[in-house]
């Protein structure tokens, strides 16, 4: 889970129902690859039908929009907008396709993000970020806990060249920075303040994106962008563990440097648990390739490929009895938690849980606290910057807060890039705001406790050489050495080494692949599965619950008791409490007895708005267990609101030996066998004197 890169703010146009038109916008991660390439991918994977694809590329968007693409690190590509009329029409059409079941929610949300359409009109509550806490407080003077150690701008960038990924390597008494740039991999001795460049290993590609991490004595380097961006492995055993080697001494022989192919599979990369992860980020490659390094470190063995999201970055950690891969899934706006415990014997990536999509955000990078209970996520679209989730229940990440660097309001808006956990510190590369250090010992009150201005004041004399905070130059990535030294890569000013002066910095080597409960808790989840995250952006308040039962490979207890009755009672089969609902709400329980064709059955419960339209989604169930009684809960206010259940069967022949039942507060209000036909609907609550749709 490493640095990746960044580009950001709004892109072309549209927005609907909240549909705004944005006149022109700078290119960002939306244009890592062209929109046409993304749509082609969705068509090839049958996530878009030919009709839907042709409608978007031939009716909605022109070639300028469809084919816009970032060239190297040029963020200033502009794209003319869709017309207001086209944007509004596209937004409504996409929402209706989702309502009619012609496109799944994840695909529709991805299209909304790549066209910057905002929230689905039928799911307007996704827009709020109710836990946005604002800039972190900072009470320190000078650089706070950060102390300067050394710096080297050994290859000042020219043209579009830059410094990018960085990693730390220790051998004996000597410490090294592995600094990537547009040229290749650079090895610097950072043991003393007299930093020395020992060797530059030229590598193809990687003009903008090159990343590095180590496993034992081996460094793995991967790239994206430029000409022939391939991956490499470098055996570092020839580096000294005692006496210093000379500047430009080139200690690594050519026989210890190997091209391992995988062109374009290196927007970011990481190593963890003897596994190599090459992250495509949805660019020239999509998803994440996983390699086993145990048998032959110089020839990694490809064992699986994750294609469930962009995988802009990845992070691995052992939590409980599971090996968990945290995938930052880019344009989806979500961070997914995947079970890779059996990755060496199985090619599947069972999803444990995920954060819900944040409108207009880009899921760029994530890291996890040492105890495995907190997930820190980074948004490169500048929607919220940094978010903190409680992942005590891996299947249901709960937002604690979002925050930004201390000067966000007083000095200006800066874009966040990447971070790492070092004990009680979150160390963050914050582009033009430089290195920022946050104390995360209390995630309810995160404080900024230190900084180093790598971009605005690279020589540290107290005078800003650059005053601008906007854009994507500056601190790119961070890493740590066993001694506690922190390495920072600045795209323009090179390699910085700093230390923390409070004596609490951890001493372990860098590892990457690596709350109070909300006022209103999430809607009660499905009792037939482990709970899924609430369906509202970064806001844990319930508004609509998208429930997807997931079979998990390990037998951890679920967060809620199972409610799977074997008979058909007129009262709810178990006592339902309303502890998760507000005082004005009641618990709605929906039971569906499925058949062998469980994938054909879906249902939604919607709330009617003031115009008589059933728009707000309360329950959204797309998957059920086969031949089981599936139970789902939600909070409703039947004394003041009208609701409608609509259940459909794709095969148009109902559910064999099935039924649909609803309970309010334990009392049955609906019982239908649904043994034939395409659909059933049922209105309930305060539904009189309104138009029914």
LUMRODO-760806 format. One record per atom (N, C-alpha, C): x, y negated, z negated. Coordinates in steps of 0.1 Angstrom, whole numbers, plus 5000, padded with zeros to 4 digits. Layout:
<pts>
XYZ...
</pts>
This chain:
<pts>
500950115000500050005000500949885000501249845010502249745010501749625016502549535018502249415025501649445038501049365044500549395057500749275065500049175063500349055070499048985070498948875076497748805073497348705084496148685085495648585094494248565089493648455091492448455084491348365090490848275083489548215083488648245094487548185094486448225103486848235117486148305125486448325138485448275148484848335154484148275164482848215160481848285159480648215157479648255149478748295151477448325147477248355133476048345130475548385118474048375119473348455112471948465115471148455102469948435103469048425092469648335082470748355081471648255075472448215087472048245098472848235110473248095112474448065110475047935113475847945126476047835133477047845144478247775140479347835142480647765138481347735151481547605154481947565167483147635173484247635167485447695172486247745160486947845162487647895151489047955154489947955144491248005147491148165146491948225154492048365154492548415141492148535137492648595125492648745127492548825116492548965117491449025125490448945128489448995137490049025151491048945154491748955167493049035167493249115156494349205156494349285169493149335172492949395185491749325191491449335203490349265209489049325204487949245204486649295200486249405210486549385222486149495232486849625229488049625224488749755220487949815208487549735199486849785187485449845192484749775201483549825205483649955213484749965221485050085229485250205219485950175208486150275198484850325192483950235189482650275183481850355193481950315206481250385217481750535218483050545218483650675219483350765208483150705196482850785184481350805182480550755192479150775191478450695180479150595175478550505165477750395172478050365185477250285193476650365205475450345208474950415220475350335233475350395244475750325257474850195259473550215255472650095257473049985247473350015235473749915225475149845230476049935234477349875239477149785251476349825260476149745272475449615269474549615259473849495255474849395249475749445241476649345234477649295244478249375253479349335262478849265274477649295278477049235291476149115288475449115277474449015274474848915264475448965253475748885242477048805243478148875245479448815244480148805258480848695261481648685273483048745272483748745283485048805283486048735274485848595273486748525264486748565250485448595245485348635232485748785230485348865240485649005239487149045240487848965247489248995250490348915242489848825234490848745226491648835217492948805216493848885208495048805203495448835191496648775185497848815193498648715196499948735202501048715192501748825188502648815177502048755165502748645160502248585147501548455150501048435162500348315166498948315161498648245150497248245144496348135151496848065160496147945165495347965178495048095181494148115192492748075189492147995198490747955195489848025205488648035201487548105209486348015209485847995221484547915222483447995216482447935209481448005202480348055211479548155206478248185212477348065210476348055219475447955217474547985205473947885199473147905187472048005190471447985202470348075205470748225207471948245213472448375215472848435201473448355193473848405180472648445171471648365171470448405163469748525169469748535182469048655188469848775185471148775187472048885184471848935169471848835160471748865146470448945143469348895149468048955147467949095153468549105165468549235173469249335165470449305159471249395152470549445139469849345133469149385121468049485124467349455135466149545138466649685142467849685149468349825153468649905140469149835130469449905117468149945110467149855110465849885104465150005111465350015124464650125132465450255131466650245125467450375124468250405136468450305145469250325157470750305155471150255144472550225141472650235125473750295121473950315107474450185100474150165088474550045081475950005082476850105080478350075080478750015094478250075105478550025118477949885120476749865116476149735118476949635110477349665098478149575090479449535096480049645102481349615109481149515120480149535128479849445139479549305134478849295123478549165117479849095113480749175108482049115104482949065115482949155126483849115137483249005145481948985145481348865151481048755141481448775129481148675119479748635117478848735117477448705117476848685103477648705093477148695079476348815075475448795065474648905059473548945068473149075066471949115073470749045068469848995077468648925072467849015062467849145064467149235055467849265042469149215041469849235029470549095025469748995023470248865020471048845007470748934997471348924985472848954985473349014996474749044997475648924997475048805000475848685002476448634989475748654978476248594966477548654961478448574955479548624948479448574934478448634926478148574913479248584903480248664905481348674896482548604900482448504909483548424914483948334902485148354897485548284884486348164887486848144899487648024902489148044899489947934900491347944898491747994884492748074883493248124870493848004862493648004849494247894841495747914840496447804839497947804838498347704828498947744817499447654807500947644806501647704815503147704815503747574821504947554818505747444824506847504833507347434842508347474851507947604859508747704859508347824865507747934856507547894843506947984834507848104831507348224832508148344829509148384840509048314851509948354862511248274862512348354863513748294864514348334877514948234883515648254896516948334894517248434903518448504902519348484914518748504926519548484938518648474950519248434962518448414974519348424986518848484997519648485009518748465021519048365029518348345042519348385053519648515054520748565062520448565077519248555081518848555095517748455097517948325096516848225098516048255110514748265109513948305120513948195131513948235144513748155155512548195163511948105170510748145178509748195169509248315173508148385165508748495156510048495154510648595145510348555131510348655122510048625108510648745099510648715086510948825076509548885073509549015070508249075066508349175054508249305056508249395045509549395037509349445024510549455015510349565005511449625001511449734991512749734983512749794971513849804963514449944963515749964962516450094961517550084951517650174942518750174932519550304933520850294933521750404933522850384923522950464913523950444902523750304896524850224896524850094890524549984900524250024913524049924923522649914927522149794931520849764935520749704949519749744956519649704970518249654973518149554982516949514988516949565002515849635006515649675019514649575026515249475033514449365038514149385053512949395057512549405071512449265077512649255090512349135098512049175112511949075121511549105135512649185142513849185137514949255143515049405139514849435126514849565122514949575107515749665101515849685087517249625083517249545072518449485067518649535053519849575050520249625036521149525029520649475018521349375010521749434996522949404992523349434978522949324969522049344960521549234951521849264937522949344934523349374921523749254913524449164919524949034913524248914920524548804915523948674921524648654935525748714937526448704950525848804960524648784965523948874974524648884987524849014991525549045004524749125013524749085026524149165037525149275041524849395039525749505042525549555056524249555061524049615074522649575079522649555092521349535099521249645109520049715108519849835117518749785127519149755139518149705149517049815152515849775153514749865156513849795166513149875175512249825185510949785178510249685185508949645180509049565167507949555160507949495147508149345147507849285158508049135159507349065147506149105144505449055133505249145121504949275124504649365113505749485113506449475102507349595099507349615084507349735080507249765066508149875062508549895049509449995045509150035031509450165028509350225014510250345014510650385002511550495000510950614993511550724996511250854989512550924987512950924974514350974972515350894978516250954985517350874992516950835006515750855010515350825024514450695024514750615034513850495036513050525049511750495048510850505060510450365064510550345077510350205082509350225094508250145094507350155105506950015110506350005122506149875128504849875137504449755139503349735149503549605156503249595168503449465176504849465182504949385193506149385200506349505210507549525215507849635224508249755217507549865220507750005214507950005199506949965192507049965177506850095171507950165169507950305164508450305149508350425144508750445130510150515129510850485118512250535116512350595102513350685101513750725088515250705087515750655075517150615073517550685060518650775061519150835050520150735043519850705030520550595023521750655015522050775016523050845008524450785009524750715020526050655022526250515015525150465009525250345001526050384988526850284983527650314971526750304958527050384949526450384936527350324925528450274929529450214919530050084924531150104932531849984937531049914948531249784949530549704960531149734974530249744983530649764997530749625004531549605013531749465019530649425028530549285029529549225038529749285052528649315059528549365072529449495074529549575063530449695064529749805071528449795073527649905081527950045075527650065062527950195056527050315062525850285067524950395072525350425086525750555088526150595102524950625110525150625123524050645133523450785131524150885126523551015124522551015113522550915105521550905094520450815097520250775109519250685114518450755125517150775123516350855133515050795137514850785149513550745155512550855154511450835147510450945145509150915152509150825162507950805170506850735163505650775166504350725160504250575164504350545176504250405181502950345177503050225171501950145167501350175154501850285148501350335135502150275123502250145123503050085112502649935109501349905110501049775105501449755091501249855083501749865069502050015067502750045057503050185054503350205039503450325035503750355021504150495019504850525008505250655004504850684990504250794987503850834974503650984973504151044962503951184959504551274971505651234976506251304988505351305000504551205001503751185013504051045019504051045032504250925040502950885046502550755044501250705049501550595059501250615072501350515082500050455085499850325082498550255083498350175096497350215103497150155116496450015116495649995105494949865103493849835113493549935122492549905132493149825144494449815144495149745155495249845167496549855171496749945183496450095178496450115165496050245160495050225149494150325147493050315138493150415127493050375114493050465103494450485097494750605092495950625085496450765088497750775092498350915094499150945081498951075077499551125065500551235068501851225063502851315066503451375053503751505054504451575042505951555044506651515033508051485034508851595027508251695021508951785012509851885020509451935031510152035038511351975045511151865052512351805060512151655060512751585050512551435050512951365062513851415070514251345083513251375094512351475092511351505103510051525096509351415092508051425085507051505093506251585086505251675092503851615091503251575102501851525102500951625097500151595086499251695081497751645082497451515083496051475084496051335088494851295094494651155098493251105092493350995085492050935080491550835090490250855094489650765104488350705099488150705086486950655081486850495079487950435083488050285082489350235088489550105088490750045094491950095088491950115074493150145067494250045069493949915066494949815067496149845058495849895046496849935037496350045028497250115021496850225013497650235000497150294990497750304977497350434970498350504965498050634959498350644944497550704937497750724922497050844917497650914908497051024901496150974890494851004890493850954880493051074875493251114863492551234858493151354865492251434870492651554878492651534893492651404897492551384911493751294916494251324928495051234935494151144944494251014942493350924948494050834958493550824970494050734980493050614980493550494978492750374979493050314992492050305001492250255014491650115016492450015019491849885022491449885037490049885038489549915052489149795060490049685058490049575068488649515071488249525084487049455088485749505082485849625076484549665069484349585057485349515052485149435040485049525027485349655028485249745017486649815014486749855001487949924997487450064993487950174999487350304997488350384988487750474980488450564971488250704977489350764980489350894987490151004979489551124979490151234971491151304981492451294977493551364985494251474977493551524967494151624958494651744966493851784976494151904984494651864998495251755000495651705013496651795020497451875013498351965020497752085025496452115020495752235025494452205032494052075032492852035038493051905046492451895057492551775065491451675062490551705053489451615050489851515039489051395039489251295030487951265022487551345013486251325006486251185000485151115002485050984996484450994982485150934972484750934959483850814956484150704961483350584959483950474968483350354967483950234974483350114968484050004970483449874966482549834978481549754975480649714985481149604994480649605006481149505015480949365010481949275012481749135009481649055022480548985024480348915036481548815039482048835051483148745055484548775049484648885042485948915036486649015044488049025042488849125049489549205038489249335038489849425028491349445032492249365026493549365031494549455023494449455010495449535002494849564988495249664982494849694968495849764960495849744947496749814937495949844925496449944917495749994906496649984893495949954882496749944869497350074866498350064857499050194854498150294847497150254840496250344833495150394842495050344854494150394864492750344862492550244854491150194851490750064858491749994864491449874870491949864884491149824894491549814908491549664911492749614916492949474921492949474936492049394942491949394956492249254961492749244974493149124980492449094993491848984994491048945006491748835014492148875026492948785035492148685043490848695042489948605049489648485040490248475028490048365020488648345014487948455013486548455008486548444993487448524986487548524972488948534967489948574975491348594972491548724965491348724952491748844944490448894936490149014936489049074928489549184919488949194908489249294898488049384896488149514897487149614895487449704883486449744876486549854866486349984874487350074874487150204881487250314871486750294858486650404849485850514854484750474862483950574869484450554884485250644889485750624903484750614913483550674911482550674921481750544922481950464912481150344911481950224906482850164914483650054910482749934906483049874895482249764890483049634889482549534896483249404896483349344882484549304879484849224866484849074869485749034879485848894882486548884895486548764901487448724912488248594907489448574913490148464908491148424919491748304918492648244927493848194920494948144927496048084921495647954914496447914904496047804895495747674903496447654914496347524921495247514932494447624933493447634943492647504945492247444934491347324934492147194933493247204925493947074922494947044933495547154940496547124950496147154964495347264966494847294979494647444980493947484991493647624994494747695000495247794993496247884999495748025001496348095010495848235014496648335007496048435001496748544994497148645004498248715001498648825010498748965003499748984995499949114988500349104974500149214967500549214952500949344948501449354935501949474929501749464914501549574908501349584893502649614887503049534877504249564869503849554854503449664849502949654835501749574833501849464825500749374822500749254832501649264842501649154852501149204866500449114872500149124886501049024894501949074902502848994909502348974923502148854928501448824940502248744950502348784962502948704973501748624979501748494977500648404980500948314991501548365002501948285013502548145009502048035013502647905011502647864996501847924988501847904973503047984967503748064974504948134970504548254961505448284952505248394942504448344931503348424927502548384915502448514906502648484893502548594884501448574874500548674873499348674865499448774853499048724841498948814830497648884831497549014832496349094834496049174822496649154810496449234798495049224794494349114797492949094794492249054807491649154814491049124827489849034826489349004814488248914813488748774812490048754811490648624810492048624815492148634829493448644835494048504836495348504832496048374832497248384842497448264848498748254856499848214847500948294847501948264837503348234843503448234856504748204862504648194877505648134884505648114898507148094903507248104916508448054922508048014936508347884940507947824952508847864963508747984969509648034979509447954992508347894995508147825007508147675006507547614996507447474995508747414989509447494980510647454974511647564974512147614985512947734985514247724978514847604978516147584971516047554956514747544951514447534937514947404931515047294939515547174933514447084927513147134928512047054923511446964933511946954945511446864956510846954967509546934970508947014981509446984994510047085001510447055015509247075025508247145020507047165028505847145019504947055023503747025014502447095018502447155030501247215035501047345028499747375025499347505019498647595028498147545039497347615049498247695058497747815062498547895072499148015066499948085074500348225071501848245070502548135068504048135064504148145049505348195045505548195030505748335025505448345012505648475005504748585011505448695016504748795024504548925015505648965008505449085000506449084988506149174979506949174966507349324964508449344957508849484953509649464940509949584934510649574921511749674920512849634913513949724910513849784896514549894894514449964881514849874869515749774872516249684862515249584858514149574865513149464863513249354872514249344881514349244891513149254900512649134905511549134914512049074927511749144938512149104952510949044959511248934965510148854972510648834987509848864996510148835010509348715015510048615019509348495025509548495040508448475047508548485062509548395068509748285062510648175068512048175060512048185047513248155039513948285034513448395038514248515035513948585022515048645016514948735004515248654991514348664982514448604969514548714958515348694948515448784936515148704924514148744916513848674904513748774892513648724880513448814869512348754860511748824851510748774841511448764828511248644821512048614810511448644796510248714796509648744783509948874777510748954785511249084779510249194780509049174786508049274786507949344799508749304809508749364822509049514821508249604829508549744828509849774835510349894832511749934837511650044847510450084851510350194861510550144875510850234884511050194898509750164904509750074915508450034921507750154927506450164925505650264930504450204937504250244950503150194957502550294966501450304971500450384979499250374971501150264967501750244955502650324952485649534802484949444810483549434804483549324804482249334798481249384809480249454805479249504814478549374820478149384833477449264838476149244831475649124832474349084825473249184830473149204843472249304848473049414854472949534849473649644854473149684867473849774875473449824888472149904886471449914897470249994897470650134894469750214886470050354883470350424896471350514896471650584909470950704911471250774921470650904924471051004914470151074908470451174898470951304904470851314917471251444924472751434928473351314926474751294930475451204920476751194922477451104914477050964919476950864910476450734914477350664924476650584933477350504943477350364939478250284945478350144941477050064945476749954937475549874941475749814954474649774960474649724974474649574975475549514968475549364969476949304968477549294979478849224979479749254967480349154962481049164950480249154937478949134939478049104928477449234923477749274910477149394905475649394902475049274903473649274900472849354911471849434907471149524917470349444926470349474939469449414948468949514958469849614961469449724970470449824969470049944967471050054964471150144976472250154983472450234994473050364989472250474988472650594981473150704991474350744989474850854998475450964989474751074987475251184979476551234984477451254975478851304979479151424971479551534978480051654972481551624968481951634956483251614952484051744949485351744952486051874952486451914938486351824928486651854914485451844905485451924895484251934886484251834875484251704878484151604868482751584864482351544852480951524849480551394855479251394859478651274865478351174854478151054858477850944848476450954843475551014849474151024845473651164845472751204837472251344836471451374849471551504853470851544865469351554862468551514872467151524871466651604883466751724883466251804895465251904890463951864889462851954885462552064895462052174890461652284899460252294902459452214895457952214897457552074901456252054902455651924907454751864896455351804886454551754875453851624879452851584871452251454873452851344865453651394855454551294848455951314853456851224851458251234855458851354848459651434854460151554848461151534836461751414836462551384824462151234820462451204808462051064803462950964811462350864816463050764823463050634814464150584812464250464803464450344812464150224807464350104815465550014810466450084804467650014798468449934808468349984821469149914831468349814839467049794835466249694842465949574833465649464839465249344831463849374825463549284815462349294808461049294816461149224827459949214836459849324846460849414846460949524856460549654850460149754859459949884855460849974864461050104859461850194866460950274877461350264889460750334900461550464902460950584903461650704906461050764918461850794928461350854941461950994941461151094944461651234945461251274960462251334966462051394980462551534979461651634982462051774984462451794999463751815001464251825015464251975020464451985033464552125038465852145044466052245053467352275059467852165068466952085073467251975082467351845074468051845063468151735054468651605061469451625071470051505078469051425086467851485088466851425096465951325088466051345075465151265066465851145060465251035061465750905055464550825049464850745040463750655035464350525030463450425030463750295024462550245016462850175005461850104998462249954999461249875004461449735006460549654998460949534995460149434988459549324997458349294996457749195005458149055001458448965011458748825008457548735009457748605007456648515007455948505020456548545031455948545045455248675048455148765039454448885041455248985048456548965049457449065056458149145046458249275048459049365040460449365044461249275037462649255042463649305031463549275019464549305009464549455006465749515007465849655005466149684991465249774985465449814971466149944970465750044978466450164980466650194994467850244998468150285011468850415011468150525014468750655013468850715027470050755031470350805044470850955044471051005032471551145032471051205019470651335020470151405008470751545009470751614997471151754997470151845003470651955009469852045016468952135007467652145010466752235002466752204987466852074984466852034970465851924967465451914955464651794951465651684947465651584956466551474954465851364947466451304937465851204928466651074929465850964930466550834931465750724923466450634917465850534908466150394913465350304909465550164911464650084902465049954900464249864892463249784901461949774897460949704904460149624895459449524900458449444892457149454899456349554896455149584903453949484899454149414888453149314884453149184892454349164898454449034906454849054920455349174924455849194938455149314944455149304958454649424966455749494972455649624972456749714978456149804988457049854996456549965006457650065007457250195006458050305008457750355023458850375030458750425044459750535045459250665047460150775049459950835063461050865070460950905084461651045085461251115095461851245099462251235113463551245116464051235130463451345139463251465133462751565142461251565144460551465138459151435140458251555136458751645127457951755123457951765108458151655101458051645087459151735080458851765067459751835059459151975055459752085060459152215057459152245042457952275037457752295023458252185014458152065020458651945013457651855007458051755000457151654995457851524992457051424990457551284985456651244974457351214962456651164951457251034945456350954939456850834933456250824919457150774909456650744896457050604892456250544884456550414878456450434863457550414856457650424842457250564837457450664846457050804842455750844847454850754851453550794857453550804872453050914877453050944891452050844898452550784909451650694917451550744931452250844935452250894949452651034950451951114958452351254960451851294974452851324983452451354997453351475001452751575007453551695011454451665023454051575032454851535044455451665051454451755054454951875061454751865076454351755081454251735096454451585099454651555112454751415117456051355115456051225119457351145120457651065107456551015100456750925089455650925080455850865068454850835058455150705052454150625049454350495043453450485031453850405021453050385009453350245003452350165002452550034995452150044981452849974972452449974958452949844951452349814940452649694933451549594936451849464935450849354937450849324952449949394959449949394974448749334980447749284973446549224979446849084984445949044993445948914998447248875005447848965012449048945020448949015033449648965043449649035056450549155054450049275058450849395057451549425070452849445069453749475081454449605080
</pts>
